[in-house]
Amino acid sequence: MSTTLSDTLNRYVIAGCAEAIYCIGDDFGIVCNPQFAILPSHPYRSPLIVAVYCTAGRATGRINARTFDIVEGGFLIVLPNQITELIDTTPDFKATYVIMSEKFTANLGIGNTFDIASIVAERPYIRLEGRAREALDGYIKMCTSLIPIEEHPHRMEILYLMTRAFFLGLGYFMHEPSTTANTRQSEITSAFIRLVEQNYIEHRDLDFYAERMNITTKYLSTVVKQTSGKSAAEWIEKYVTLDAITQLTSTTKSIKQIAYDLNFPSQSFFGKYFARIVGISPAAYRKKELGE
C-alpha cells in the first residue's frame, strides 16, 4: 500500500491536472482543484488523513456507511483507511485538499490522537461560515505562502504550529452537537465498521464483532444491513478485498505474500475468496489494472 504523500498523489491525482500542489517533505501537502484518477462509485482507501474544503459547487461522497453532500464552505475529514467513494460532483465543483500523514498529526501535540480520531469519525463533516471559514482560508493562505520558502530554517516548525492552532480552533466547532440525530442503529453500524477497520485481517467472523459489541450476531447483521445497505459480512469482505487490490496494484509483492499478509491459509484459498467477490483471480486483476 502506498504510504507516502508523493505515492498517494501519483496514484490518485491525474498528472498535471491540479491548479497548484504545495508539499513539504512527504507528510504534508495542499492540493488545489485537482482532477482525480478515481471513478465515481469506485471505493478506495488512503493511508493518509485528507481534509476536503469545498470552495464551489457540490459533491456527494460516502465514507464507510455514511453519505455526505459537500457544499460550498463544507469541510470534510477522511481518516486513514476509511473506505471512501466519490459518488458525483457538479460541473462547477472546486475544492482544496489538505493531506497529512499520521506521523505529521501525531507531532502536532493536540492531545490524545485516539480521541481526536473518535470525534472525527462521529462528525467528519461540518459547514463553516463567517469567522470559521475566514480562519480556514487564512490557514491555507499562510501554508501555501510558507511552503515554497525552502530556505527558511524553521519552515516545518512553523507549519506544525499553524496547523496545531488551526485544528485546536476547529475542534470547538466539531464538538458542537450535530444537527442530525444519530440513532442507536447508526451508532452500532459506525462502531462495527471502526472495529472492522482495526481487525479485518485477523477476524472475519461476525461472532467476534458481535461479542466485542455485546450484541447478538443476528441483531448486528440486521442493523448493519438496514442502516448501510450492505450486510456485515459484505463490509468485512470490502475491507479485505480493498487491501488486496491496493497491494496488487501498488506493490511488487507476490500473490503468495499478499495472501500471507492478509492472513489467508494459502494462496489458493485467497484466490478463490478474491475471485468470488471481485469476479476474477488476483493475477488476472493485477494484469488488467497494470496493463501487463
N, C-alpha and C positions, 0 to 999 in steps of 0.2 A: 504494500500500500504506500502511495506517496505520502510522505510525512512532512515535507518542507513546503514553504510558500512558493518557491520557484517551480517545484514539481507540480503543485496544485494549479498554478496559473497556466503552465504549459499544457496541462491535461484538460482544463475546463474552459479556458478563455481562448477564443479564436485569435490567432496571431495577428497583430496589427489592428485589431478591432476593439480598441478602447480609447476613449478620449484622452486619458492620461493614466499612468501607473507610477506610483511612488512606493519604493521599497527601501527598507533599511535592514541589512542583514537578511536572514532567512526566516524571521519570526514576526515581522510586522509589515503590512502594506496597505495602501489605499488605492483602489481601482475605480476610476470614474467612467460611468456609462459604457461598460464592456458588452460585447456580444459573446454569449456563452455557447460552447460546443455541447450543449445539453438539450436533448429533445424533450418537448413537452410530455409530461406524464411518464418520464423515464426516471425512476428513482436512482439516487446516488448518495454517497456518504463522503464527507470530508473529515480529515483528522484535525482540522483547524477550527477555530472559532470565527464565524463570519457574521458581521453586523451589516444589515442591509438598510440603507437610508433612502427612501423613495423621495425624489425631488420633483417628479411629474408623472402624470398618468396613473395607471393602476396595474397591479399584478396579482394573480391568485396562485398560491402555493400551499403545499402541505408539509408539515413537519410531524413525522410519525403519524398519529391518527387524527391530527387536528388541521383543519383547513383555515387559511388566513387570506383575507383581502387586504393587500398592502396599498395604501393610497398616499397621496402627497403628504409629506410630513410624517409618514409612518416609519417606525424604527423596529426592525425585527432582528433578533439574535438567534443564530443557529449554533447549537453546541456541537462539539466534536462527536462524530459517529452517529448522529441522528440521521434517520432516513428522510431525505428531502426530495420533494418533487415539485417541479415547476409546471403548473397546470396551464396558465395562459397569461398573456400580457397584452395591454392595449398598445397600438402603434406608437403612442407618444410616451411610453414608459421610459423613465430615466431613473438611475439610482447610483449612489456612491456606496462602495463596499469597503468596510474596514475589516481587514483579515489579520488575525493574531494566532500565534501558536500557543499551546497550553503553557509552554515554558515562559513565554512573554507575560501572560496573565498571572502566572504564579509569582513572578518577580515584582508585581505591582504592589503587593503588600496591602491588599484591600480587606484582608481578613480570611476567614475560613473559605477556601475555594469550593468545598462541597456545598456549603450553604448558598453561596452565590449561584452555583450551578442549579441548585434546587429552586431558587427564586426564578431564574430564567426559564427553567423547564416548566414551571407553572404558568408564567406570564411572559412568553417570549416576544410579544408584540405590543407596542404602545404607539399612540399617535401623539407626537409632540407639537405643541403650539406655543405661541408667544415667546417668552424668555427661554423656555426649554429648547425650542427649536433654534433660537439665536445662539444658545450655548453650543449646540451640536455643530452649527455652521461655523462658529468661531473655532471650535476644536479642530475641525477638518482643515480649515484655512491655516491654522498655526502649524499643524502637522505637515501639510503639503509645502509650506514655506520653509520649514526646518529641514526636512529630509534631504533636499538637494544640496545642502551645505555640508558636503562630505568632510571638509577640513575642520569642521567645528569639533573641538576636543571633547565636548560634553553633550554631543548630539543625542546619544542613546539615553543618557541620564535625564535630559530634559524631556524626551519623549515619554519615558516612564512616568515622570512627574505630571505631565499634562494629561496623560491617559488615566492615571490614578485619580486625579482631581475630577476629570470628566465623569468617570464611572461612579465615583462616590456621590457626585451630584445627581447622576441619573438614577441611582438607587432609590432616592426619595420618591421618584415617580413610579418606579417599578414595584415599590412596596404598597402603593395605593391600591385599594380594593378594586378588583376587576368589575367592569360594568356587566360582564356576562357571568351569571351564576354557574358555578361548577356543580354538577350533580354528583352524587355518590358513585354512580356508574362511570362517569367520566374520570373521576379520581382513581378508580380501580384500574381503568384502562391505561391511564398515564403511568401509574405505579408499575403495572405489569410490563409496559414497554421499557421503562427505565431498568427494570430487573433483567429483561431480555438483553438490553444493550450491554449489561455487565457480565452476563452469564451464558450467552448463547453458544459459546464454544464448548463449554463443559456440560451444559444442561440443556437438553432439547425435549424433555418430558414435561408435560403440563403439571404433573403431580408436584414436581419440585417447586414451581412458581406458586401454585395454589397453597402449598404448605407454608411457604415463606410469607404469603399474604393472609394466612389464617382464614381461608375460604375454601369451599369445595371446588374440585376441578370442574364439575358441571356448571356451577354458578360462574366461575371465571370464564369458561368458554362462551356461555350465553351472553354475559355482559360485554365482553370484548367484541363479539360479533355484532351486537346491537349498536354499540357506540362507534365502532370504527369501520364497519362494513367488511372487515376481514376477520377470519377466525384466529384464535390464539395460536394455533399451530401454523397458520399462514404467516403470522408475524415472526415467529421463530425461523421459519424457512426463509423469509425475506432477508433477515439479517445474515443467515448463513450463506445464502447464495450471493448477496451483495458483497460480502467479504471475499468469497471465492472469485467472483467476477473481477473485483478490484485487483486481486493478486494475479489472476490470469492475464490481465491486460496491462498491468503497470510494474510487474516484476518478471524476472527470468527464472523464477523457481520452477522446478519440475512439478508436474501434476501430482506425483507421488508425495513430494514435500508439502504441497498445499494441502493435500488430504491429511497428512500427518499434523500440520499446523492447526487444522480445523477439527482435530480430534476424531477423525473417521478411522474405523478399524482397518481399512485397507483402501487402496486406490480404486479397486473395483466397486466397493460399496459407495465411495464418494461419487464415482462416475454415474452410477445408477440413480443416486439421490439428486445430483445436479441435472441429469437428463430428464428426470420426472418433472422437475419444476420449471426448468428453462426450455426444455424441448429438444436440446441437442447435447452432445457429450462435451466435457470440458475442453478436450483437444480441438473439437470442431469449432467451439465458441471462440477459443483463442485464435485459431486460424482465420475465422471470419472477421473478427474485430481488428486484428493486426494486419490483415491482408497478406498473410503468409502463404 
